[in-house]
Amino acid sequence: AIRLQAEGGRKAGSWTDYATGEYGDLIDLLQERLRSVTLKETLREARSFLGEAPCPAVPRDTQRAERPDAASSKRIARARKLFAAGKPVLGTLAATYLQGRGITRLGPALRYHPRVFLRQGEDDDDPPRRAPALLAKITDNRGQITGCARVYLDPSTGGLAAIESPKRILGQLHGHAIRFWSGSPRSDLIVGEGLENTLSVGTALPEFDLASCLTATHLGLFIPPPGITRIWIVRDNDEAGRNASTRFRNQLESIGIACGDLVPNMGDFNDDLRAFGKDALRRSLLEAMKTQGLEIEDG
């Protein structure tokens, strides 16, 4: 959502991604789109687009001293520090939350922290409070942490916290994912949207490697790791998931990676897992993979 007019002390041009909890202004959007190294590069492009005078030249000494992409680096450092402060999920509220959704596929990509800073929104004037959260590390293809997903929890119910955007991201997700390995190298990879959606499939198919991109938008931006020859796209059963899957499929086919779609009967695979059980979900997934696998080999 983007605010088109200033209202109630809130400036025009502010935006919020309710799927991730990220927010910012038009300069942030432009910087992300351009992949600019510095803010000055972004402002120079904005001035050029608007037909205004360019930014004044910066002395060479200042240019050399300027840290590239300092804001992004700071967020990534905070994400790494937060994840390092977490503890294993077994026996915690995070495990209660996942098990309550029928999910038993866990792993070192998940941790728990009982008191994570929480701010209600970009215009919240109240000081941030702390709340328990499931943490999930976002990594690149080298295994380096680039971000940390936070799922805020309600200790009284064991479910999601009753706040706006209980699922938020700190750091950089673009092209990366939360990864769960099966223990032995595979050439197949299951890539999904939401964390719970992907882990539901992983609960039924523990022998497969998983990558969760968290949102439909980031599903289409995922960069496959080397050595993968086939990707199974796990999406929600809605228009956003369908569109994201199509974009991702086109990207994969352009680089020679075979792919197949895994679509839930209900809204998402966590709905299927809770409604039909792990064994029935496994049979359904394997049948879908077998059918599409034969089509790929014969085609």
C-alpha positions as CSV (number, residue, x, y, z in Angstrom):
1,A,0.0,0.0,0.0
2,I,1.2,3.5,-0.8
3,R,-0.2,6.7,0.8
4,L,-1.1,9.1,-2.0
5,Q,-1.9,12.1,0.1
6,A,-0.6,13.5,3.4
7,E,-3.1,12.8,6.2
8,G,-3.1,13.0,10.0
9,G,0.5,14.0,10.1
10,R,1.6,11.1,7.8
11,K,3.5,12.2,4.7
12,A,2.5,11.3,1.2
13,G,4.6,8.7,-0.6
14,S,5.1,6.4,2.4
15,W,4.5,2.7,1.7
16,T,4.1,-0.5,3.6
17,D,4.4,-4.1,2.5
18,Y,1.9,-5.8,4.7
19,A,3.2,-9.3,3.7
20,T,6.7,-8.6,5.2
21,G,6.3,-5.6,7.5
22,E,8.8,-3.6,5.5
23,Y,8.1,0.1,5.0
24,G,9.7,3.3,3.6
25,D,9.3,6.1,1.2
26,L,9.7,6.6,-2.6
27,I,13.5,7.1,-2.3
28,D,13.7,3.6,-0.6
29,L,11.7,2.1,-3.5
30,L,14.0,3.8,-6.1
31,Q,17.1,2.7,-4.3
32,E,15.9,-0.9,-4.2
33,R,14.9,-0.9,-7.9
34,L,18.2,0.6,-9.0
35,R,20.2,-1.5,-6.6
36,S,22.1,1.7,-5.9
37,V,25.4,1.5,-4.0
38,T,24.9,4.8,-2.2
39,L,22.1,7.2,-1.4
40,K,23.8,9.9,-3.5
41,E,23.4,7.7,-6.5
42,T,19.7,7.3,-5.9
43,L,19.2,11.0,-5.4
44,R,21.2,11.8,-8.5
45,E,18.8,9.5,-10.5
46,A,15.7,11.0,-8.9
47,R,16.9,14.5,-9.8
48,S,17.7,13.5,-13.3
49,F,14.2,11.9,-13.7
50,L,12.6,15.1,-12.3
51,G,14.6,17.3,-14.6
52,E,16.3,19.1,-11.7
53,A,19.9,20.1,-11.3
54,P,22.3,17.2,-10.5
55,C,23.7,16.8,-7.0
56,P,26.8,18.8,-6.4
57,A,30.0,16.9,-7.0
58,V,31.5,15.1,-4.0
59,P,35.3,15.5,-3.4
60,R,37.3,12.4,-4.2
61,D,38.5,12.0,-0.6
62,T,34.9,11.9,0.6
63,Q,33.9,9.4,-2.1
64,R,36.7,7.0,-1.1
65,A,35.7,7.2,2.5
66,E,32.0,6.6,1.9
67,R,30.9,3.1,2.8
68,P,28.9,1.4,0.0
69,D,25.3,0.6,0.8
70,A,25.8,1.4,4.5
71,A,22.1,1.3,5.4
72,S,21.7,-2.2,4.0
73,S,24.8,-3.4,5.6
74,K,23.6,-2.1,9.0
75,R,20.3,-3.9,8.6
76,I,22.1,-7.2,7.7
77,A,24.4,-6.8,10.7
78,R,21.4,-6.3,13.0
79,A,19.7,-9.4,11.5
80,R,22.8,-11.5,12.2
81,K,23.1,-10.2,15.7
82,L,19.4,-11.0,16.4
83,F,19.6,-14.5,15.1
84,A,22.7,-15.2,17.0
85,A,20.9,-14.2,20.2
86,G,18.2,-16.8,19.6
87,K,18.1,-20.3,21.0
88,P,17.0,-23.7,19.6
89,V,13.2,-23.9,19.2
90,L,12.6,-27.2,20.8
91,G,10.7,-26.8,24.1
92,T,9.9,-23.1,23.4
93,L,6.8,-21.1,22.4
94,A,8.1,-21.3,18.8
95,A,7.9,-25.1,18.8
96,T,4.4,-24.9,20.3
97,Y,3.3,-22.5,17.5
98,L,4.7,-24.8,14.7
99,Q,3.5,-28.0,16.2
100,G,0.1,-26.5,16.7
101,R,0.0,-26.1,12.9
102,G,1.0,-29.8,12.4
103,I,4.6,-28.9,11.4
104,T,7.4,-31.2,12.6
105,R,10.1,-30.2,10.1
106,L,12.5,-27.9,12.0
107,G,16.2,-27.3,11.7
108,P,19.1,-24.9,12.5
109,A,17.6,-22.2,10.3
110,L,15.0,-21.6,13.1
111,R,15.5,-20.1,16.5
112,Y,13.5,-18.5,19.3
113,H,13.9,-15.3,21.3
114,P,11.6,-14.4,24.1
115,R,12.0,-10.7,23.9
116,V,12.4,-9.2,20.4
117,F,11.9,-5.5,19.8
118,L,8.5,-4.8,18.3
119,R,7.2,-1.5,16.9
120,Q,3.6,-1.3,15.7
121,G,4.3,0.6,12.5
122,E,6.3,3.3,10.8
123,D,4.3,6.1,12.4
124,D,4.1,4.6,15.9
125,D,5.2,7.2,18.4
126,D,5.2,4.8,21.4
127,P,8.5,3.3,22.4
128,P,9.1,-0.2,21.0
129,R,8.1,-3.0,23.3
130,R,9.4,-6.6,23.4
131,A,7.6,-9.8,22.4
132,P,8.5,-13.4,21.9
133,A,9.3,-14.4,18.3
134,L,10.2,-17.3,16.1
135,L,13.4,-16.4,14.2
136,A,14.4,-17.7,10.8
137,K,17.7,-16.9,9.1
138,I,17.7,-15.8,5.5
139,T,20.8,-16.8,3.6
140,D,22.4,-16.5,0.2
141,N,23.8,-19.3,-1.9
142,R,27.1,-19.2,0.0
143,G,25.3,-19.7,3.3
144,Q,25.9,-16.1,4.5
145,I,23.1,-14.6,6.6
146,T,21.5,-11.7,4.8
147,G,18.4,-11.3,6.9
148,C,16.2,-12.6,9.7
149,A,12.5,-13.2,9.5
150,R,10.5,-12.6,12.7
151,V,7.2,-14.2,13.5
152,Y,5.8,-12.6,16.6
153,L,3.9,-14.9,18.9
154,D,1.2,-14.6,21.6
155,P,2.3,-16.5,24.7
156,S,-1.3,-16.9,25.9
157,T,-2.5,-18.7,22.8
158,G,0.6,-20.2,21.3
159,G,-0.4,-18.6,18.0
160,L,0.5,-15.4,16.1
161,A,0.5,-12.2,18.0
162,A,-2.6,-10.1,17.6
163,I,-0.9,-7.2,16.0
164,E,-0.7,-5.7,12.5
165,S,1.9,-7.5,10.5
166,P,3.0,-10.2,13.0
167,K,5.5,-11.5,10.3
168,R,8.3,-9.1,9.5
169,I,11.8,-9.2,7.9
170,L,15.0,-7.5,8.9
171,G,17.8,-7.4,6.4
172,Q,17.8,-8.4,2.8
173,L,15.5,-11.0,1.2
174,H,15.9,-10.2,-2.5
175,G,17.1,-13.4,-4.3
176,H,17.6,-15.3,-1.0
177,A,15.6,-17.7,1.2
178,I,15.3,-19.6,4.4
179,R,16.8,-23.0,3.8
180,F,16.2,-26.5,5.2
181,W,18.5,-29.3,4.1
182,S,17.7,-33.0,4.2
183,G,21.2,-34.1,5.0
184,S,22.3,-35.5,1.7
185,P,22.9,-33.5,-1.5
186,R,20.1,-33.5,-4.1
187,S,19.6,-32.0,-7.5
188,D,15.9,-31.3,-6.7
189,L,14.8,-28.4,-4.6
190,I,11.4,-27.4,-3.2
191,V,11.0,-23.6,-3.3
192,G,7.9,-22.1,-1.6
193,E,6.2,-18.9,-0.5
194,G,5.4,-18.7,3.2
195,L,7.5,-20.3,5.9
196,E,4.6,-22.4,7.3
197,N,3.5,-23.3,3.8
198,T,7.0,-24.6,2.8
199,L,7.6,-26.4,6.2
200,S,4.2,-28.2,5.8
201,V,5.5,-29.7,2.5
202,G,8.8,-30.5,4.2
203,T,6.9,-32.2,7.0
204,A,5.3,-34.6,4.5
205,L,8.5,-34.9,2.4
206,P,11.4,-34.9,4.9
207,E,13.9,-36.3,2.3
208,F,13.7,-33.1,0.2
209,D,15.7,-29.8,0.6
210,L,13.6,-26.7,1.1
211,A,13.9,-23.0,0.4
212,S,11.2,-20.6,1.7
213,C,11.1,-17.2,0.0
214,L,8.4,-15.9,2.4
215,T,6.3,-13.9,-0.1
216,A,4.8,-14.5,-3.5
217,T,6.9,-11.5,-4.8
218,H,10.2,-12.9,-3.5
219,L,9.3,-16.4,-4.9
220,G,9.8,-15.0,-8.4
221,L,13.1,-13.4,-7.4
222,F,14.8,-16.4,-5.9
223,I,18.3,-17.2,-7.2
224,P,18.7,-21.0,-7.5
225,P,21.9,-22.5,-6.0
226,P,24.5,-24.2,-8.3
227,G,23.9,-27.9,-9.0
228,I,20.1,-27.7,-9.0
229,T,18.5,-29.3,-12.0
230,R,14.9,-29.3,-11.0
231,I,12.8,-27.0,-8.8
232,W,9.3,-27.8,-7.4
233,I,7.4,-24.6,-6.9
234,V,5.2,-24.6,-3.8
235,R,2.7,-21.8,-4.0
236,D,-0.6,-20.8,-2.5
237,N,-3.8,-21.6,-4.2
238,D,-4.6,-18.0,-5.2
239,E,-4.0,-15.5,-8.0
240,A,-0.9,-14.0,-6.4
241,G,0.7,-17.5,-6.0
242,R,-0.3,-18.4,-9.6
243,N,1.3,-15.2,-11.0
244,A,4.5,-15.6,-9.0
245,S,4.8,-19.3,-10.1
246,T,4.5,-18.3,-13.7
247,R,7.2,-15.6,-13.4
248,F,9.5,-18.0,-11.6
249,R,8.9,-20.8,-14.1
250,N,9.8,-18.5,-17.0
251,Q,13.0,-17.5,-15.2
252,L,14.0,-21.1,-14.5
253,E,13.2,-22.3,-18.0
254,S,15.4,-19.5,-19.4
255,I,18.4,-20.9,-17.5
256,G,17.7,-24.5,-18.3
257,I,16.2,-25.7,-14.9
258,A,13.2,-28.0,-15.1
259,C,10.3,-27.2,-12.8
260,G,7.0,-28.4,-11.6
261,D,4.1,-26.8,-9.7
262,L,2.8,-28.2,-6.4
263,V,-0.6,-26.6,-5.7
264,P,-2.6,-27.2,-2.5
265,N,-6.3,-28.4,-2.5
266,M,-7.2,-25.7,0.0
267,G,-5.7,-22.2,0.4
268,D,-2.2,-23.3,1.2
269,F,-0.3,-26.5,2.2
270,N,-0.6,-25.8,5.9
271,D,-4.4,-25.9,5.5
272,D,-4.0,-29.3,3.6
273,L,-1.7,-30.6,6.3
274,R,-4.1,-29.8,9.1
275,A,-7.2,-31.0,7.2
276,F,-5.9,-34.2,5.7
277,G,-2.8,-35.2,7.8
278,K,0.8,-35.8,6.9
279,D,0.4,-39.2,5.3
280,A,-2.4,-38.1,2.9
281,L,-0.4,-34.9,2.0
282,R,2.7,-37.0,1.3
283,R,0.7,-39.3,-1.1
284,S,-0.8,-36.3,-2.9
285,L,2.5,-34.6,-3.3
286,L,4.4,-37.6,-4.5
287,E,1.6,-38.4,-7.1
288,A,1.8,-34.8,-8.4
289,M,5.6,-35.0,-8.6
290,K,5.5,-38.4,-10.3
291,T,3.0,-37.1,-12.9
292,Q,4.9,-34.0,-13.7
293,G,8.3,-35.8,-13.6
294,L,7.1,-38.2,-16.3
295,E,5.9,-35.2,-18.4
296,I,9.3,-33.5,-18.1
297,E,11.2,-36.7,-19.1
298,D,8.9,-37.5,-22.0
299,G,8.7,-33.8,-23.2
